[in-house]
Amino acid sequence: MAEWLIERGIGEDRALLVGGGEVFAVRHVFPGEPEAGGIYPGKLTSRAAGATRGTVLADAGFEILVDRLPRDCTEGGPVNVQLTRAPIPERRRTKLAQGRIVDPASTATSEGWNPKPTPRFESGLWEDVWHAASAGCIDFAGGEIVCNVTPAMTVIDVDGDLPPRELALAAVPAVARALRWFDIGGSVGIDFPTLETKADRAAVDAALAGALADWPHERTAMNGFGFVQLVARLERPSLLHRFDTSRVGMSARHALRLAERLEGAGAIQLTVHPALKAKIKDAWLAELSRRTGRQVRIESDPALALEAPSAQIVGP
């Protein structure tokens, strides 16, 4: 059976649902950031007369849109809010967190998610996910899907050199993998090739329904232009959001993970793009040294891509 494993890295926690050496789903968290399910004390800062919606300023310093406000909640009063959606960073803004007022005695729920800690994932599992999310692409025989986040939705484009019907059907498993690997939620638009007949469109709809049978969502039928829209619960930033708004930070954490996984005696030589060197915190380097028991040296090389750091063991 598949089980959730979590690798607590430096500056990030990485969780994979793994079974038989295959990754089925992913969750990714920056430690200390607000999480869906968590309960946060704060103050109700705005509420229109008679409205059931308002805004709370959490003591942790972020705003929360709340609904179903009890009648006795007044502006300026203390409240406890359980998040239904964490803040979602975007290029030009941050979608505010969403939540509901709860009793002070309530505790955060994990919804049955209890990942098993592991010192490190099997080699290649996280790497495959990371590089796919970094590129926003997943290849399949005869084509690829390209994923992009926009303020309105995540868009998945299907491209390839197969005939339209075969291309659309071949893309379905890759689409299903992207939704789970990249932890995508909210509104999702899939741009399949245009299919002329209703029978071809129905065949793709059926294949998509089968591939997403265990992924909670609502879905439209494919229209005449090959477009399908999905709507799923949105609780946290997807990996696509991470790379879209914090590519340097994601790459910096990736460099530290590479260094932490090194084996052998000697010091760690970490060579990265200058932007990564500026992003890596002293506290992260200290934690890397503590975890590995090695001295850490960091240098920059502008010829290196952000996503291609170099980590090696060198002499003392």
Legacy VTK file of the C-alpha trace (Angstrom):
# vtk DataFile Version 3.0
C-alpha trace
ASCII
DATASET POLYDATA
POINTS 316 float
0.000 0.000 0.000
1.094 3.557 -0.617
2.053 5.625 2.428
2.888 9.245 3.071
6.553 9.880 3.848
7.925 13.251 4.916
11.502 14.466 4.577
12.088 17.460 6.825
14.637 19.478 4.933
16.370 22.777 5.547
13.841 25.542 4.896
11.188 23.146 3.564
9.272 19.977 4.359
8.738 17.565 1.466
6.031 14.883 1.631
5.437 12.127 -0.910
2.725 9.500 -1.171
4.840 6.534 -2.247
4.051 2.968 -3.191
6.098 0.419 -5.103
8.824 2.950 -5.789
6.338 5.350 -7.447
5.200 8.816 -6.360
1.425 9.225 -6.365
1.017 12.629 -4.692
3.055 15.445 -3.164
2.758 18.079 -0.455
5.296 20.836 0.117
5.523 23.241 3.055
7.780 26.070 4.131
8.068 25.602 7.938
6.318 28.336 9.877
3.968 29.429 7.105
0.194 29.324 7.714
-1.390 25.971 6.879
-4.937 24.903 6.095
-6.442 23.238 9.165
-4.357 25.289 11.576
-6.039 27.528 14.139
-4.813 31.117 14.428
-5.842 33.697 17.035
-6.436 37.233 15.847
-8.729 40.244 15.810
-11.786 40.891 13.633
-10.818 44.060 11.788
-13.776 44.571 9.462
-17.386 43.478 9.169
-20.190 45.295 7.402
-23.433 45.648 9.344
-25.453 42.445 9.050
-22.815 40.714 6.925
-21.651 37.151 7.548
-18.224 37.827 6.024
-15.330 39.885 7.310
-11.576 40.174 7.694
-9.375 39.017 10.561
-5.823 40.111 11.245
-4.063 37.080 12.718
-1.627 37.599 15.574
0.927 35.948 13.269
0.689 38.991 10.985
-1.412 37.871 7.998
-4.999 38.674 6.973
-7.766 36.087 6.738
-11.070 36.346 4.904
-13.728 34.725 7.104
-17.310 33.693 6.429
-20.243 32.402 8.492
-19.488 34.965 11.177
-21.535 34.489 14.355
-23.826 37.398 15.201
-21.920 38.198 18.381
-18.572 38.761 16.583
-17.869 42.490 16.517
-15.087 44.554 15.017
-12.067 44.756 17.268
-12.962 41.594 19.161
-10.617 38.608 19.601
-11.370 35.500 17.555
-9.855 32.138 16.650
-9.880 31.166 12.991
-9.323 27.758 11.448
-7.883 28.143 7.964
-9.630 26.479 5.058
-7.062 27.930 2.638
-3.536 29.152 3.291
-2.317 32.373 1.646
-1.480 31.749 -2.036
1.437 33.842 -3.368
1.106 35.138 -6.912
3.363 37.386 -8.970
1.412 40.595 -8.423
-0.435 39.811 -5.213
-1.107 37.229 -2.556
-4.516 35.608 -2.369
-5.583 36.086 1.223
-6.041 33.123 3.496
-9.611 31.960 4.104
-11.098 30.519 7.260
-13.930 30.244 9.737
-14.361 31.294 13.344
-14.006 28.377 15.754
-14.338 27.869 19.485
-11.129 28.665 21.424
-11.088 25.075 22.716
-10.896 23.667 19.173
-7.713 22.052 17.941
-6.333 21.832 14.415
-7.345 18.782 12.419
-5.023 16.809 10.176
-7.884 15.165 8.231
-6.240 11.778 8.663
-2.954 12.904 7.129
-0.135 11.614 9.314
3.058 11.269 7.233
5.841 8.979 8.392
9.153 10.808 8.912
12.056 9.494 6.851
15.702 10.639 6.849
15.688 10.653 3.061
13.556 9.529 0.165
14.682 6.815 -2.176
16.993 8.361 -4.758
15.195 9.912 -7.715
11.701 10.203 -6.255
11.798 13.832 -5.143
14.235 14.725 -7.908
11.775 13.628 -10.608
8.999 15.702 -9.052
11.234 18.743 -8.455
12.587 18.943 -11.985
9.144 18.376 -13.524
7.651 21.157 -11.381
10.607 23.446 -12.089
10.064 23.052 -15.837
6.275 22.925 -15.535
6.317 20.063 -18.036
5.680 16.331 -18.121
6.552 14.316 -21.224
4.606 11.352 -22.543
4.973 9.192 -25.641
4.164 11.463 -28.552
3.961 14.779 -26.704
4.096 16.793 -23.507
1.924 18.856 -21.213
2.963 22.354 -20.164
1.541 23.798 -16.948
1.285 27.482 -16.004
-0.348 29.349 -13.137
-2.426 32.467 -13.750
-4.463 34.600 -11.313
-7.644 32.904 -12.523
-6.591 29.280 -12.870
-3.833 26.781 -13.540
-3.663 26.098 -17.274
-2.442 22.787 -18.721
-1.638 22.800 -22.433
-1.367 19.555 -24.393
1.074 19.510 -27.293
2.558 16.828 -29.519
2.756 15.337 -33.010
0.153 12.563 -32.728
-3.254 12.759 -34.429
-5.621 14.844 -32.215
-7.645 11.965 -30.731
-4.579 9.854 -29.968
-2.733 12.879 -28.577
-5.575 13.793 -26.234
-5.933 10.238 -24.918
-2.170 9.806 -24.511
-2.013 13.054 -22.508
-4.595 12.018 -19.903
-2.200 10.037 -17.629
0.296 12.926 -17.725
-2.454 15.392 -16.779
-3.502 13.157 -13.876
0.124 12.907 -12.740
0.641 16.680 -12.908
-2.429 17.385 -10.770
-1.137 15.093 -8.017
2.627 15.684 -8.343
2.314 19.456 -8.382
-0.419 19.482 -5.697
-2.713 21.549 -7.915
-6.067 22.783 -6.624
-8.641 25.453 -7.396
-9.721 26.077 -10.973
-7.816 24.150 -13.657
-8.158 24.535 -17.412
-6.934 21.759 -19.732
-6.435 22.702 -23.373
-6.620 19.459 -25.342
-6.387 19.474 -29.143
-9.650 20.299 -30.897
-11.644 17.125 -31.563
-14.245 17.238 -34.315
-16.634 14.487 -33.249
-18.697 14.083 -30.113
-17.563 10.454 -29.892
-13.889 11.489 -29.709
-14.634 14.102 -27.071
-16.665 11.575 -25.064
-13.760 9.102 -25.212
-11.392 11.681 -23.695
-13.971 12.647 -21.063
-14.277 8.974 -20.079
-10.503 8.513 -19.922
-10.150 11.634 -17.771
-12.935 10.478 -15.446
-11.179 7.148 -14.941
-7.773 8.726 -14.335
-9.197 11.160 -11.763
-11.679 8.831 -10.081
-9.923 9.145 -6.697
-9.092 12.861 -7.035
-12.001 14.890 -5.574
-13.161 17.473 -8.116
-15.911 18.662 -10.401
-15.436 18.701 -14.143
-17.043 20.031 -17.297
-17.358 17.944 -20.449
-14.900 18.804 -23.222
-16.250 21.597 -25.405
-15.891 21.863 -29.168
-12.514 23.557 -28.828
-10.971 20.799 -26.712
-11.192 22.701 -23.416
-12.014 21.030 -20.099
-12.326 22.822 -16.760
-11.771 21.185 -13.385
-12.514 22.625 -9.962
-10.916 21.112 -6.863
-10.436 22.177 -3.277
-7.641 24.741 -2.957
-5.822 24.616 0.398
-2.224 25.719 -0.213
0.229 26.875 -2.878
1.013 24.297 -5.534
4.585 23.522 -6.532
3.864 25.547 -9.655
3.063 28.564 -7.455
6.308 27.990 -5.552
8.416 28.097 -8.688
6.435 30.955 -10.205
6.919 33.253 -7.214
10.022 31.880 -5.454
12.218 30.137 -8.022
15.420 31.394 -6.409
14.261 30.240 -2.988
13.229 26.824 -4.297
16.579 26.433 -6.056
18.460 27.475 -2.917
16.682 24.812 -0.895
17.403 22.294 -3.659
21.119 23.099 -3.409
21.084 22.510 0.350
19.328 19.172 -0.126
21.956 18.041 -2.624
24.678 18.962 -0.151
22.927 17.226 2.745
22.712 13.953 0.790
26.461 13.773 0.092
28.381 10.836 1.525
32.034 10.444 2.428
34.596 12.210 4.601
35.650 15.813 4.099
34.145 19.278 3.807
31.170 20.239 1.666
31.904 22.444 -1.329
28.684 24.051 -2.541
28.864 26.060 -5.771
25.769 27.963 -6.853
24.542 30.820 -9.007
25.214 34.209 -7.299
21.477 34.762 -6.755
21.321 31.528 -4.758
24.308 32.448 -2.639
22.568 35.684 -1.683
19.362 33.783 -0.863
20.877 31.047 1.317
20.599 32.111 4.952
23.468 31.784 7.392
21.130 29.821 9.646
20.527 27.333 6.819
24.267 26.826 6.316
24.709 26.350 10.057
21.938 23.747 10.050
23.557 21.988 7.080
26.850 21.835 8.984
25.079 20.553 12.102
23.190 17.834 10.237
26.176 16.588 8.279
28.922 17.186 10.844
30.982 18.805 8.108
32.438 22.192 7.369
30.513 23.949 4.610
32.080 26.162 1.960
29.941 28.081 -0.505
31.072 29.747 -3.706
29.233 31.368 -6.609
29.533 30.775 -10.333
27.409 32.920 -12.691
27.731 30.253 -15.385
25.586 27.857 -13.359
21.832 27.801 -13.888
19.675 28.467 -10.837
18.429 24.886 -10.992
21.880 23.302 -11.440
24.002 23.810 -8.293
27.119 21.729 -7.670
27.767 19.965 -4.357
30.768 17.787 -3.630
32.993 16.499 -0.827
36.470 18.034 -0.784
39.522 17.699 1.411
39.761 19.585 4.703
LINES 1 317
316 0 1 2 3 4 5 6 7 8 9 10 11 12 13 14 15 16 17 18 19 20 21 22 23 24 25 26 27 28 29 30 31 32 33 34 35 36 37 38 39 40 41 42 43 44 45 46 47 48 49 50 51 52 53 54 55 56 57 58 59 60 61 62 63 64 65 66 67 68 69 70 71 72 73 74 75 76 77 78 79 80 81 82 83 84 85 86 87 88 89 90 91 92 93 94 95 96 97 98 99 100 101 102 103 104 105 106 107 108 109 110 111 112 113 114 115 116 117 118 119 120 121 122 123 124 125 126 127 128 129 130 131 132 133 134 135 136 137 138 139 140 141 142 143 144 145 146 147 148 149 150 151 152 153 154 155 156 157 158 159 160 161 162 163 164 165 166 167 168 169 170 171 172 173 174 175 176 177 178 179 180 181 182 183 184 185 186 187 188 189 190 191 192 193 194 195 196 197 198 199 200 201 202 203 204 205 206 207 208 209 210 211 212 213 214 215 216 217 218 219 220 221 222 223 224 225 226 227 228 229 230 231 232 233 234 235 236 237 238 239 240 241 242 243 244 245 246 247 248 249 250 251 252 253 254 255 256 257 258 259 260 261 262 263 264 265 266 267 268 269 270 271 272 273 274 275 276 277 278 279 280 281 282 283 284 285 286 287 288 289 290 291 292 293 294 295 296 297 298 299 300 301 302 303 304 305 306 307 308 309 310 311 312 313 314 315
